[in-house]
Amino acid sequence: MSTTEGRQSTDERPTTEAAPDVFTAAYLGQGAVDGALTGAAPDQLAAVPDGSHSRAPTVGTVALGGQVLTPQGPLRGWLTIEGGRIAAITSTKPRSARALATDGVILPGLIDLHGHPEFNVFAPWEPPREYVNRYSWRASDAYQVLIRGPQNKLLTTLPAGTELRYAEIRALVGGVTAIQGASGTTQGSTESLVRNVDGVVFGRKRARSVIDLPSATSRGADDLRAIVTAIAHHEVDALYVHLAEGQRDNQRSIDEFTHLVGFGALTEATVIIHGTALTRDQLGDAAAAGASLVWSPQSNLRLYGETTRASDALDVGLPMALGADWLPSGSVSLLAEMKVARQELANQGRALAARDLVTMVTSGAAGIAGLADQLGSLEVGRPADVLVLARCDPDPYESVCAAIPNDVELVLIGGDLAYGRADWVRALAATPDDPRLEPVLAWGRPMLLDTSYEGQPDDAPVPRLAQLRAALTEQYPQVGPIWN
């Protein structure tokens, strides 16, 4: 496919054994290699001006009181935010700030490092059987009828970005402030409601994504080699690659690792997604190369009946983050995926400390994404991407691990109010009745949601959740609900 195809949807070719001769996000039917070879080079992208079209702002300087999870550990104190950034972390209440005592756990916004957001408009799919690899279920009649066909319809009947914005809201209400995996065509060249780590983020595009490895002689082979060269020149910080996604005895899945190495694409920037069929030795080779792993156990278990040797990955020192994958077979939220991951590691004979699990969706994930200097930690001077969760356990890390989306009480992105309890949002808002704040009922609680953010605004107003829902359900009445 060429980039001129825009949003025209294309099914992936039936693949049971023949290697796909494509280098695209085939699940999404998107047009390029996530824009890798189109438009301006990453460093030529103009930075998005601060406040070009902000979310609902807070009133001047604000301070949140509670159990603050700092890089050094938990602190019972106050997080002060000013000008969209963290201004201070103190044990005493600041005098010159609008203060809100939360009695909750205050932590960085969660980072979901693997997903296919445009597919998160669908309700969960019940796979009729286990599959040997991702090519087998993609070629199945059930997938074509229940997911691929409806997605093609939405891609061709709805305005660009409708599905992504709906999926970003789903992520946001679950405490996620950064995601991976949206279609490059949908992302475009601007920033979005939540941060798209493989799109334009902080005014730059420093990551690339690959679903299917190209064959050595395909047109996509040169594209991949160009990305490897860009990594060597320090122009790309992360290359997300779906790899070895199948059952452990599936030879085709096992061989993908050798195929990746043959391209010279096992690098310090390589982020392996899934890796369910990788052996312990292959995981060790990935660690030795400086690569990383993103694990999505729920989706793996439902599609293949087994998942990545995550305990082995930790043993060999392979950095690992989590991703909820997509709603059809994955978890309904990253908070839910954390619980599956912890249980599966226990099944593999490893007890994972709560703090380590929280790291996988915060600072550890930010490091894998090449954004460790911006995201994943509450530190003075950083963008204020902040999540407040209701207290569920005396231990603050265990509290996060026990949380569900119903426990999300406040989400700030860049210091702006994105989602939260109606009383808290109004108390912190520069304008309590700001028209950007949409009232919603979340699990019986009155909340306020702001969907208005766009990096490069135009004359058309950004749809509210009610409008997005109406547009989606008109074309596909079975759309998966946000609050489920």
KOLGUNU-11349 format. One record per residue (C-alpha): residue number from 1; x, y, z. Coordinates in pm, 1 decimal. Example, Ala and Ser with C-alpha at 12.3 -4.5 7.8 and 13.67 -1.06 7.14 Angstrom:
{1; {1230.0; -450.0; 780.0}};
{2; {1367.0; -106.0; 714.0}};
REM end
This chain:
{1; {0.0; 0.0; 0.0}};
{2; {110.2; 356.0; -56.7}};
{3; {48.4; 649.0; 169.2}};
{4; {-189.4; 798.3; -85.8}};
{5; {-449.3; 536.8; 2.8}};
{6; {-539.1; 737.7; 312.5}};
{7; {-819.4; 577.6; 511.9}};
{8; {-914.6; 328.0; 247.2}};
{9; {-937.0; 0.0; 438.7}};
{10; {-768.4; -316.7; 322.8}};
{11; {-799.8; -664.4; 464.3}};
{12; {-483.0; -849.4; 533.4}};
{13; {-439.6; -1129.6; 286.1}};
{14; {-541.2; -1476.0; 410.2}};
{15; {-232.2; -1600.8; 585.9}};
{16; {-203.9; -1949.7; 719.7}};
{17; {150.2; -2037.2; 613.6}};
{18; {269.9; -1798.7; 341.4}};
{19; {458.2; -1504.8; 485.9}};
{20; {271.7; -1177.3; 441.3}};
{21; {447.3; -954.3; 189.3}};
{22; {337.2; -638.8; 365.4}};
{23; {496.1; -390.8; 598.8}};
{24; {190.2; -227.8; 748.8}};
{25; {-27.6; -236.1; 1055.4}};
{26; {-243.0; -495.5; 887.5}};
{27; {-490.9; -515.1; 1171.8}};
{28; {-581.7; -153.9; 1108.0}};
{29; {-582.6; -143.5; 729.5}};
{30; {-364.9; 165.0; 747.3}};
{31; {-167.3; 318.2; 466.8}};
{32; {203.8; 354.7; 551.2}};
{33; {457.9; 220.5; 792.9}};
{34; {313.9; 453.5; 1053.5}};
{35; {438.0; 744.5; 844.7}};
{36; {797.4; 627.9; 865.3}};
{37; {891.5; 743.3; 516.8}};
{38; {640.4; 1018.4; 453.4}};
{39; {630.5; 1387.5; 531.5}};
{40; {892.2; 1564.6; 738.4}};
{41; {1174.5; 1384.3; 906.9}};
{42; {1120.7; 1338.1; 1280.8}};
{43; {1342.8; 1627.5; 1383.9}};
{44; {1188.6; 1855.9; 1122.0}};
{45; {844.1; 1839.5; 1276.2}};
{46; {750.6; 2170.8; 1426.7}};
{47; {692.8; 2157.7; 1798.0}};
{48; {328.5; 2194.2; 1893.2}};
{49; {295.6; 2530.8; 2069.6}};
{50; {198.7; 2510.0; 2434.6}};
{51; {-168.5; 2587.6; 2480.0}};
{52; {-247.1; 2571.9; 2106.4}};
{53; {-579.0; 2423.2; 2205.7}};
{54; {-553.5; 2311.1; 2563.1}};
{55; {-778.6; 2098.8; 2771.2}};
{56; {-969.0; 2267.1; 3053.9}};
{57; {-696.3; 2439.4; 3257.4}};
{58; {-663.0; 2446.5; 3631.0}};
{59; {-678.1; 2771.1; 3823.2}};
{60; {-318.9; 2893.0; 3847.5}};
{61; {-112.0; 2684.3; 4088.0}};
{62; {-279.5; 2377.1; 4235.1}};
{63; {-166.1; 2120.3; 4489.3}};
{64; {-290.2; 1764.5; 4535.3}};
{65; {-252.7; 1605.3; 4876.3}};
{66; {-229.4; 1231.4; 4932.4}};
{67; {11.7; 941.6; 4911.3}};
{68; {251.0; 1059.0; 4639.0}};
{69; {451.7; 788.1; 4461.0}};
{70; {790.1; 947.5; 4395.8}};
{71; {1092.8; 776.2; 4236.1}};
{72; {1235.4; 742.4; 4587.6}};
{73; {919.0; 582.6; 4723.6}};
{74; {585.3; 689.5; 4872.4}};
{75; {553.3; 1024.1; 5046.0}};
{76; {254.7; 1139.2; 5243.2}};
{77; {247.9; 1495.1; 5115.5}};
{78; {161.1; 1736.1; 4836.0}};
{79; {220.4; 1750.9; 4462.9}};
{80; {220.0; 2110.1; 4336.2}};
{81; {150.1; 2185.1; 3969.0}};
{82; {210.3; 2514.2; 3793.8}};
{83; {222.6; 2600.1; 3424.1}};
{84; {147.0; 2242.0; 3323.8}};
{85; {448.6; 2102.1; 3507.4}};
{86; {528.9; 1959.0; 3847.6}};
{87; {654.9; 2251.9; 4052.8}};
{88; {720.5; 2082.6; 4387.6}};
{89; {672.4; 1766.9; 4593.6}};
{90; {659.4; 1848.2; 4963.7}};
{91; {558.3; 1694.7; 5292.3}};
{92; {382.6; 2016.4; 5396.0}};
{93; {86.2; 2185.8; 5238.3}};
{94; {190.2; 2476.6; 5013.5}};
{95; {50.4; 2815.6; 5104.1}};
{96; {15.6; 2975.3; 4760.9}};
{97; {-185.1; 2711.4; 4575.5}};
{98; {-539.5; 2591.4; 4531.8}};
{99; {-510.7; 2281.6; 4749.8}};
{100; {-715.2; 1962.8; 4727.0}};
{101; {-667.9; 1688.4; 4985.7}};
{102; {-749.2; 1361.5; 4809.6}};
{103; {-663.9; 1087.9; 5061.8}};
{104; {-579.9; 880.7; 4751.9}};
{105; {-270.7; 751.4; 4578.0}};
{106; {-109.3; 1007.6; 4346.0}};
{107; {107.6; 859.0; 4072.5}};
{108; {214.4; 919.3; 3713.4}};
{109; {-45.6; 860.8; 3443.6}};
{110; {-34.7; 499.1; 3328.1}};
{111; {139.2; 407.2; 3001.2}};
{112; {-18.0; 132.5; 2787.9}};
{113; {262.5; 23.5; 2556.5}};
{114; {67.4; -200.9; 2324.5}};
{115; {-273.2; -170.3; 2168.8}};
{116; {-480.6; -126.4; 1855.9}};
{117; {-700.4; 161.2; 1969.6}};
{118; {-920.5; 180.8; 1660.7}};
{119; {-1043.9; -169.7; 1741.5}};
{120; {-1134.5; -75.6; 2097.4}};
{121; {-1474.7; 42.4; 1981.1}};
{122; {-1582.6; -321.7; 1971.2}};
{123; {-1713.3; -539.9; 2249.3}};
{124; {-1494.1; -832.6; 2360.0}};
{125; {-1481.8; -1121.8; 2115.1}};
{126; {-1509.1; -1481.2; 2229.9}};
{127; {-1257.0; -1674.4; 2017.1}};
{128; {-1423.7; -2001.4; 1912.3}};
{129; {-1099.3; -2198.0; 1951.0}};
{130; {-727.8; -2161.1; 2019.2}};
{131; {-507.5; -2055.5; 1729.6}};
{132; {-147.9; -2148.7; 1645.4}};
{133; {-42.9; -1792.1; 1561.5}};
{134; {-175.8; -1448.2; 1471.7}};
{135; {-198.8; -1534.0; 1103.8}};
{136; {-441.6; -1816.8; 1166.5}};
{137; {-702.3; -1612.6; 1354.3}};
{138; {-667.0; -1322.0; 1113.3}};
{139; {-762.0; -1559.9; 832.3}};
{140; {-1058.8; -1708.4; 1021.1}};
{141; {-1419.2; -1651.8; 918.0}};
{142; {-1513.6; -1557.1; 1273.7}};
{143; {-1264.5; -1271.0; 1282.9}};
{144; {-1363.4; -1146.7; 939.3}};
{145; {-1733.5; -1142.4; 1023.8}};
{146; {-1721.6; -1016.8; 1383.0}};
{147; {-1431.6; -770.4; 1375.4}};
{148; {-1259.6; -707.7; 1042.0}};
{149; {-1578.0; -652.3; 843.4}};
{150; {-1732.1; -406.1; 1091.4}};
{151; {-1399.9; -223.8; 1119.2}};
{152; {-1379.3; -182.0; 742.9}};
{153; {-1727.2; -31.0; 749.1}};
{154; {-1635.6; 216.7; 1023.0}};
{155; {-1316.1; 315.6; 843.8}};
{156; {-1508.2; 408.3; 531.5}};
{157; {-1819.9; 569.1; 685.2}};
{158; {-1699.0; 774.2; 982.6}};
{159; {-1490.4; 1092.7; 995.0}};
{160; {-1118.6; 1033.7; 1039.4}};
{161; {-1021.0; 987.6; 1401.3}};
{162; {-1363.8; 893.0; 1538.6}};
{163; {-1260.9; 546.7; 1653.7}};
{164; {-928.4; 668.1; 1792.8}};
{165; {-1086.5; 946.0; 1998.1}};
{166; {-1344.1; 703.2; 2142.2}};
{167; {-1065.9; 457.6; 2229.8}};
{168; {-858.1; 735.0; 2386.9}};
{169; {-1150.2; 818.9; 2612.9}};
{170; {-1170.9; 452.5; 2713.1}};
{171; {-801.0; 461.8; 2801.4}};
{172; {-833.1; 792.8; 2984.5}};
{173; {-1111.2; 682.7; 3217.7}};
{174; {-891.0; 386.4; 3312.7}};
{175; {-606.9; 615.8; 3421.8}};
{176; {-399.1; 587.3; 3103.3}};
{177; {-236.6; 904.5; 2971.5}};
{178; {-14.2; 752.1; 2699.8}};
{179; {-80.2; 471.4; 2451.4}};
{180; {87.7; 288.5; 2164.5}};
{181; {-47.0; 140.1; 1845.6}};
{182; {-286.2; 385.3; 1682.3}};
{183; {-289.1; 391.2; 1303.6}};
{184; {-36.2; 632.1; 1157.3}};
{185; {-302.7; 751.5; 916.7}};
{186; {-538.9; 827.8; 1204.7}};
{187; {-271.3; 993.4; 1417.9}};
{188; {-164.6; 1228.6; 1142.6}};
{189; {101.9; 1485.2; 1226.2}};
{190; {-41.1; 1631.1; 1544.0}};
{191; {-77.8; 1534.0; 1907.9}};
{192; {-392.6; 1374.4; 2037.4}};
{193; {-619.6; 1350.0; 2341.4}};
{194; {-383.7; 1111.3; 2519.6}};
{195; {-18.1; 1091.2; 2425.6}};
{196; {48.1; 851.6; 2136.2}};
{197; {403.7; 734.9; 2205.6}};
{198; {465.0; 610.5; 1851.4}};
{199; {301.8; 915.6; 1697.1}};
{200; {381.1; 1281.1; 1746.4}};
{201; {451.8; 1330.4; 2114.4}};
{202; {602.6; 1645.9; 2265.7}};
{203; {614.3; 1785.2; 1912.2}};
{204; {828.2; 1506.3; 1765.7}};
{205; {789.5; 1160.7; 1615.5}};
{206; {1067.2; 939.0; 1744.8}};
{207; {917.2; 591.8; 1716.2}};
{208; {804.8; 346.5; 1447.6}};
{209; {575.7; 43.4; 1454.5}};
{210; {569.8; -281.2; 1255.4}};
{211; {299.4; -546.3; 1258.7}};
{212; {428.7; -801.0; 1004.6}};
{213; {796.5; -835.1; 923.0}};
{214; {854.8; -802.8; 547.9}};
{215; {1013.2; -1076.3; 341.0}};
{216; {1373.4; -1012.6; 242.7}};
{217; {1280.6; -914.4; -114.0}};
{218; {958.6; -720.9; -54.3}};
{219; {919.9; -347.8; -91.0}};
{220; {888.6; -323.1; 286.0}};
{221; {1238.3; -465.2; 333.9}};
{222; {1403.3; -139.3; 233.4}};
{223; {1168.2; 48.3; 465.1}};
{224; {1274.4; -163.6; 761.4}};
{225; {1641.5; -126.0; 673.3}};
{226; {1591.5; 250.9; 660.5}};
{227; {1445.4; 244.9; 1011.9}};
{228; {1739.1; 36.9; 1136.5}};
{229; {1972.2; 299.5; 988.1}};
{230; {1773.5; 575.1; 1157.7}};
{231; {1812.8; 392.3; 1490.0}};
{232; {2189.6; 373.6; 1436.0}};
{233; {2190.8; 749.2; 1373.5}};
{234; {1991.1; 807.7; 1693.4}};
{235; {1695.1; 943.8; 1497.4}};
{236; {1449.5; 679.6; 1625.2}};
{237; {1417.7; 588.3; 1992.5}};
{238; {1177.3; 293.7; 1972.2}};
{239; {1082.0; 38.5; 1707.3}};
{240; {771.3; -155.7; 1811.1}};
{241; {763.8; -496.9; 1641.3}};
{242; {497.2; -766.6; 1669.9}};
{243; {710.7; -1078.0; 1695.9}};
{244; {675.0; -1449.8; 1760.4}};
{245; {302.8; -1413.6; 1836.1}};
{246; {182.4; -1771.6; 1849.4}};
{247; {200.7; -2094.6; 2042.1}};
{248; {539.3; -2196.9; 2176.5}};
{249; {572.6; -2495.2; 1942.7}};
{250; {470.4; -2301.0; 1632.2}};
{251; {782.1; -2297.5; 1418.9}};
{252; {677.1; -2002.3; 1209.7}};
{253; {648.1; -1789.0; 1522.2}};
{254; {978.8; -1912.7; 1661.8}};
{255; {1156.9; -1838.6; 1331.7}};
{256; {1045.9; -1473.7; 1331.8}};
{257; {1320.3; -1395.6; 1580.5}};
{258; {1587.4; -1519.2; 1337.7}};
{259; {1416.2; -1319.5; 1063.3}};
{260; {1434.5; -1003.7; 1276.3}};
{261; {1803.6; -1060.7; 1349.7}};
{262; {1867.8; -1113.0; 977.5}};
{263; {1743.4; -762.3; 909.7}};
{264; {1976.1; -621.4; 1173.3}};
{265; {1661.6; -505.8; 1352.1}};
{266; {1739.6; -646.7; 1696.2}};
{267; {1872.5; -325.8; 1847.2}};
{268; {1870.0; -124.5; 2167.0}};
{269; {1559.9; 54.0; 2033.0}};
{270; {1367.4; -264.7; 1947.6}};
{271; {1051.9; -320.9; 2148.6}};
{272; {924.5; -674.8; 2100.5}};
{273; {547.5; -698.5; 2129.6}};
{274; {409.3; -1033.7; 2252.3}};
{275; {704.1; -1271.0; 2196.1}};
{276; {486.2; -1561.5; 2309.5}};
{277; {690.0; -1822.4; 2121.1}};
{278; {1034.4; -1691.4; 2214.8}};
{279; {1260.9; -1936.3; 2393.5}};
{280; {1458.0; -1845.4; 2702.8}};
{281; {1773.6; -1824.2; 2490.7}};
{282; {1604.4; -1587.3; 2245.1}};
{283; {1482.7; -1370.3; 2532.1}};
{284; {1841.1; -1363.6; 2657.6}};
{285; {1968.8; -1261.0; 2315.3}};
{286; {1712.4; -979.7; 2308.8}};
{287; {1827.6; -861.2; 2650.8}};
{288; {2191.7; -873.2; 2541.9}};
{289; {2108.4; -653.5; 2242.9}};
{290; {1944.8; -396.0; 2469.7}};
{291; {1594.5; -465.6; 2339.1}};
{292; {1273.5; -461.2; 2545.0}};
{293; {947.7; -655.9; 2568.9}};
{294; {581.8; -556.7; 2594.0}};
{295; {362.3; -829.1; 2737.2}};
{296; {-14.2; -866.6; 2681.9}};
{297; {-101.6; -1186.9; 2870.3}};
{298; {-481.3; -1165.1; 2860.4}};
{299; {-500.7; -1148.4; 2481.8}};
{300; {-235.7; -1419.6; 2444.0}};
{301; {-414.9; -1658.0; 2676.3}};
{302; {-750.3; -1609.3; 2505.9}};
{303; {-617.3; -1651.5; 2150.7}};
{304; {-340.9; -1909.8; 2198.9}};
{305; {-406.9; -2073.1; 2534.5}};
{306; {-59.6; -1971.7; 2652.9}};
{307; {154.2; -1663.1; 2682.5}};
{308; {508.5; -1530.0; 2692.3}};
{309; {770.4; -1681.0; 2920.9}};
{310; {758.9; -1361.3; 3123.9}};
{311; {939.5; -1512.0; 3422.3}};
{312; {1228.2; -1610.5; 3195.4}};
{313; {1229.9; -1259.5; 3049.8}};
{314; {1272.0; -1112.8; 3397.7}};
{315; {1538.4; -1371.4; 3482.6}};
{316; {1753.6; -1273.1; 3184.0}};
{317; {1711.3; -900.6; 3253.5}};
{318; {1486.8; -810.3; 2961.6}};
{319; {1302.8; -482.6; 3041.0}};
{320; {929.0; -546.2; 3030.3}};
{321; {616.4; -331.7; 3015.4}};
{322; {248.6; -416.4; 2977.7}};
{323; {-12.5; -350.9; 2712.5}};
{324; {-382.4; -432.8; 2715.9}};
{325; {-362.4; -509.5; 2341.1}};
{326; {-711.2; -459.6; 2202.5}};
{327; {-1056.0; -499.6; 2348.3}};
{328; {-1173.4; -793.6; 2130.4}};
{329; {-937.6; -1036.8; 2306.9}};
{330; {-747.5; -825.4; 2560.8}};
{331; {-830.7; -667.4; 2893.6}};
{332; {-1088.8; -391.8; 2930.2}};
{333; {-825.6; -167.8; 3092.7}};
{334; {-456.1; -158.2; 3173.5}};
{335; {-548.9; -187.3; 3542.3}};
{336; {-714.8; -518.7; 3460.8}};
{337; {-413.8; -631.3; 3256.1}};
{338; {-190.4; -571.9; 3558.5}};
{339; {-391.7; -826.8; 3754.7}};
{340; {-367.8; -1086.6; 3477.2}};
{341; {7.5; -1029.9; 3451.6}};
{342; {61.5; -1077.3; 3823.2}};
{343; {-145.5; -1394.9; 3830.5}};
{344; {26.9; -1540.7; 3524.3}};
{345; {369.7; -1469.7; 3670.5}};
{346; {256.8; -1654.9; 3983.1}};
{347; {152.1; -1941.5; 3756.8}};
{348; {505.8; -1935.3; 3615.2}};
{349; {649.0; -1959.0; 3966.5}};
{350; {740.7; -1594.2; 4022.6}};
{351; {599.9; -1363.5; 4287.1}};
{352; {608.4; -1006.4; 4160.0}};
{353; {627.5; -720.1; 4409.2}};
{354; {355.8; -457.6; 4374.1}};
{355; {609.2; -179.8; 4322.9}};
{356; {768.9; -370.4; 4034.0}};
{357; {429.4; -418.5; 3871.0}};
{358; {352.6; -46.8; 3900.9}};
{359; {691.8; 28.8; 3743.1}};
{360; {592.8; -176.2; 3436.7}};
{361; {313.7; 70.6; 3358.5}};
{362; {491.2; 392.1; 3463.6}};
{363; {865.0; 463.6; 3469.2}};
{364; {966.0; 130.7; 3318.3}};
{365; {726.0; 178.6; 3029.1}};
{366; {848.9; 534.5; 2975.2}};
{367; {1206.9; 411.8; 2954.8}};
{368; {1116.2; 148.4; 2697.2}};
{369; {932.4; 413.0; 2493.3}};
{370; {1235.9; 640.8; 2493.1}};
{371; {1045.0; 897.3; 2698.4}};
{372; {1204.6; 846.4; 3039.0}};
{373; {1295.0; 1213.3; 3063.5}};
{374; {932.8; 1323.6; 3017.6}};
{375; {689.7; 1056.8; 3136.7}};
{376; {647.6; 784.7; 3395.1}};
{377; {775.2; 958.1; 3710.5}};
{378; {656.6; 1237.8; 3934.4}};
{379; {957.9; 1470.1; 3938.6}};
{380; {993.0; 1846.5; 3956.6}};
{381; {1002.8; 2006.6; 3613.2}};
{382; {827.1; 1724.9; 3428.8}};
{383; {494.5; 1752.4; 3247.4}};
{384; {215.6; 1698.8; 3498.7}};
{385; {61.9; 1378.0; 3365.7}};
{386; {-94.3; 1273.5; 3694.1}};
{387; {-338.3; 1006.3; 3809.7}};
{388; {-520.3; 996.1; 4142.7}};
{389; {-662.6; 659.8; 4247.8}};
{390; {-888.0; 593.0; 4543.8}};
{391; {-709.7; 412.3; 4826.1}};
{392; {-772.6; 37.1; 4810.1}};
{393; {-497.6; -96.9; 5037.6}};
{394; {-276.1; 39.7; 5316.8}};
{395; {29.0; -20.9; 5096.9}};
{396; {13.4; 241.2; 4818.8}};
{397; {165.2; 13.0; 4553.7}};
{398; {-70.5; -269.7; 4641.9}};
{399; {-347.3; -10.7; 4628.1}};
{400; {-261.1; 66.8; 4265.6}};
{401; {-246.0; -303.4; 4179.3}};
{402; {-588.6; -358.5; 4334.3}};
{403; {-748.5; -59.0; 4162.6}};
{404; {-1008.6; -80.4; 3888.8}};
{405; {-1127.5; 201.3; 3657.7}};
{406; {-1401.2; 282.3; 3908.0}};
{407; {-1121.1; 395.7; 4141.3}};
{408; {-989.8; 658.2; 3897.8}};
{409; {-1072.1; 989.9; 4064.0}};
{410; {-868.4; 1242.5; 3866.1}};
{411; {-652.6; 1249.9; 3551.5}};
{412; {-437.6; 1544.1; 3446.8}};
{413; {-244.9; 1562.0; 3120.0}};
{414; {9.8; 1838.0; 3097.0}};
{415; {-146.7; 1987.5; 3408.6}};
{416; {-485.8; 2023.3; 3240.4}};
{417; {-805.9; 1861.4; 3363.3}};
{418; {-884.9; 1564.2; 3140.6}};
{419; {-1119.7; 1355.6; 3356.0}};
{420; {-1225.0; 1331.7; 3716.4}};
{421; {-1478.6; 1358.8; 3993.1}};
{422; {-1713.6; 1645.7; 3920.6}};
{423; {-1659.3; 1811.1; 4259.0}};
{424; {-1280.3; 1789.1; 4233.8}};
{425; {-1263.4; 1910.8; 3876.0}};
{426; {-1483.2; 2210.2; 3950.2}};
{427; {-1275.4; 2290.7; 4258.3}};
{428; {-955.1; 2294.4; 4051.1}};
{429; {-1082.6; 2440.5; 3722.3}};
{430; {-999.9; 2793.7; 3617.1}};
{431; {-1363.8; 2814.2; 3508.3}};
{432; {-1586.7; 2574.5; 3706.8}};
{433; {-1853.1; 2578.0; 3435.5}};
{434; {-1600.5; 2550.4; 3149.4}};
{435; {-1805.1; 2435.0; 2845.8}};
{436; {-1528.2; 2190.9; 2751.4}};
{437; {-1614.4; 1982.7; 3057.8}};
{438; {-1876.0; 1725.1; 2960.4}};
{439; {-2082.1; 1568.7; 3242.4}};
{440; {-2075.1; 1188.7; 3233.0}};
{441; {-2198.5; 918.3; 3466.9}};
{442; {-1924.4; 664.0; 3535.3}};
{443; {-2024.8; 357.6; 3734.2}};
{444; {-2289.0; 565.8; 3909.2}};
{445; {-2059.4; 859.4; 3986.7}};
{446; {-2091.6; 1210.1; 3840.8}};
{447; {-1768.8; 1286.3; 3655.3}};
{448; {-1646.8; 1552.1; 3413.7}};
{449; {-1462.9; 1470.7; 3091.1}};
{450; {-1280.3; 1697.2; 2847.1}};
{451; {-1241.1; 1558.6; 2494.8}};
{452; {-1163.6; 1893.3; 2332.9}};
{453; {-785.3; 1875.8; 2304.2}};
{454; {-629.5; 1897.0; 1958.2}};
{455; {-273.3; 1992.4; 1881.2}};
{456; {-357.6; 2189.9; 1569.5}};
{457; {-711.9; 2324.4; 1601.8}};
{458; {-934.9; 2399.5; 1306.9}};
{459; {-1275.9; 2556.4; 1272.3}};
{460; {-1468.9; 2233.4; 1333.5}};
{461; {-1543.4; 2169.3; 1702.1}};
{462; {-1403.0; 1850.7; 1849.7}};
{463; {-1683.9; 1595.5; 1905.9}};
{464; {-1792.1; 1529.8; 2261.3}};
{465; {-1830.8; 1174.6; 2387.8}};
{466; {-2207.7; 1186.2; 2330.4}};
{467; {-2150.7; 1278.5; 1965.7}};
{468; {-1884.5; 1012.3; 1916.4}};
{469; {-2110.1; 749.3; 2068.0}};
{470; {-2400.9; 852.5; 1846.5}};
{471; {-2189.8; 841.2; 1530.0}};
{472; {-2045.8; 499.8; 1614.3}};
{473; {-2369.6; 334.9; 1719.9}};
{474; {-2544.8; 461.1; 1408.5}};
{475; {-2304.6; 253.4; 1200.1}};
{476; {-2245.5; -28.8; 1449.6}};
{477; {-2502.2; -58.1; 1730.2}};
{478; {-2296.1; -315.2; 1921.9}};
{479; {-2017.5; -65.8; 2004.7}};
{480; {-1842.0; -157.3; 2327.9}};
{481; {-1931.4; 77.7; 2613.8}};
{482; {-1677.0; 305.0; 2780.4}};
{483; {-1793.9; 218.6; 3131.8}};
{484; {-1827.3; -159.1; 3141.4}};
REM end
